[in-house]
């Protein structure tokens, strides 16, 4: 007789997901996960979103996680099901996105026999997850799932995979609730709990004595939660220090604020990069000195004292040596800095850094984001600017694919809140944006979700438009259609003598008809006079929309620090010529 | 070409690299060795020697000792990366401890042809106090332990004897902070 306190592995999984307050799961069924799908059939707390390919599930889970601050969850079958999510897991690892991937595995006794749809899942995903498990004993399942959620969301977040053989899904055991599990601290790695008082004091002293300070803020600030952004705004307002953010830091500080210098890095603002180059005090808040940000390392901010707040110990001194660092949570650290300034009544108002701001304002006069919009052909920059102007009164989430359109979106769309900007930064995964929009819309059903796309990236996961239609998700695909892999074309123009090898996207579908065939809506703007109407129409339709925006085919993304160049060697427009020596060196880089 | 790279690659770092012995305490669970070896190969670090054994059955802990090459900055990064792995309790560079002890064990099988060679071998064996494990007509097996450097010297000395055949196995260094 069955013990009534015992449940199957599949039921234990669902009980654990319920206890973890998971309400949405993205997945695709298959032989090795059928017991779990059977358990999903008989319940109603968990909404399953059927994607059209597993890559869609993992990016949707990323979009869900980024836009909600919660852990994204996906369910895939063994073999091809799980190999299809390898790109997304790597993407989540690079961009520190908390997701839990449940994968089915062939029954335990068949592991190692090259069974049908068998693969070495934990072997394949080991380097692209924060941690992974193969659960061979059903009595360990509850503990494993709860630990997986804890690891995914603690410290520097990341993807965790749990591989469950089919026989374990059928086998029975007791369910162990979260509160009865003894999490071991060394496995969770949540960072130090106590803020380093010395660090805070040193930082405030350096702020008092600096002439040219700058905040350099990255995705860590986002991962620390919305409170981190509040504390950051408070600190910036109190100190009047200019702030620049990385691609992932966008939204942590209001983009329209006068203290914001915008994004820095390869396609960052001139004033942001110059300020980084000339500052005497750099305060890095959850950024990792990525190569897209630093440019040539030996010329990176040569005269500054560097402070680094990062929960990940391995980010400290990895690429750039810093003078002071702390491995504590950003919210707590910023709070402590604010409290220290207040409780010691430190007068920072007198220190208005007027010379520094004067210098920055001179750089701003270069108007590095200036472009000329003519009467006919739509400039891609203009398309994003108009999209921003026409949607910024609504709570809008922007996802992107990867390439020129992504950089233009980062440059011309101004974010005022965290978690509204969802993009693939570290890995640069084309095909990310559409499924990510599906995830973001699931998490935020009443908000406007737009995937700013290029036509080439969009084609990589185009099947997910069916998912959006099935679940009535009114996501908008805003394609800057230039018929090229734009960023590839730009590099070929700048570094390879305009030999456009294989970067022209021939035989494109008619995106309007394509939308219609999926039972979505297609709209199109061919010239600038149609643009606003098309954007307004797109926003007003309560269904998935593909907007095909025909933009200038030869437009390049500026400003640009070419690979191998330093911050102060930015190219502002196509008329700027690159130092030929740098060009040769840059060619070998990515 | 490497000087023009924006990436600080370990290959560059080898220019000022020195030998370090890292001692890593881990949960003894499936895949832990693969995680560590994968981290080294994936990030371009070098493993000169590696030793893994369970050291605490009750708490299910293993100690992994890794000999690696790299400049100080790279070694610090390796330690930070190791400590990010979920089953890793701690990773320590033995050189950073105020006092640590290091040892390695080596088994050497030597085939010789004549009395003169035998005498020379015996002589080195005496000097290095290696233990005879087995001796037959023209084959002798020694066990020698100590620091890796000591074993290297013993092997160098043996190699000065011409015409003998040497086969050996080494445990790689193990170490302990005191």
Boltz contact constraints between the chains, C-beta under 6 A:
constraints:
  - contact:
      token1: [A, 126]
      token2: [B, 38]
      max_distance: 6.0
  - contact:
      token1: [A, 127]
      token2: [B, 38]
      max_distance: 6.0
  - contact:
      token1: [A, 127]
      token2: [B, 42]
      max_distance: 6.0
  - contact:
      token1: [A, 131]
      token2: [B, 86]
      max_distance: 6.0
  - contact:
      token1: [A, 186]
      token2: [B, 89]
      max_distance: 6.0
  - contact:
      token1: [A, 187]
      token2: [B, 86]
      max_distance: 6.0
  - contact:
      token1: [A, 291]
      token2: [B, 6]
      max_distance: 6.0
  - contact:
      token1: [A, 296]
      token2: [B, 6]
      max_distance: 6.0
  - contact:
      token1: [A, 297]
      token2: [B, 6]
      max_distance: 6.0
  - contact:
      token1: [A, 313]
      token2: [B, 80]
      max_distance: 6.0
  - contact:
      token1: [A, 314]
      token2: [B, 80]
      max_distance: 6.0
  - contact:
      token1: [A, 314]
      token2: [B, 81]
      max_distance: 6.0
  - contact:
      token1: [A, 314]
      token2: [B, 84]
      max_distance: 6.0
  - contact:
      token1: [A, 318]
      token2: [B, 77]
      max_distance: 6.0
  - contact:
      token1: [A, 585]
      token2: [B, 4]
      max_distance: 6.0
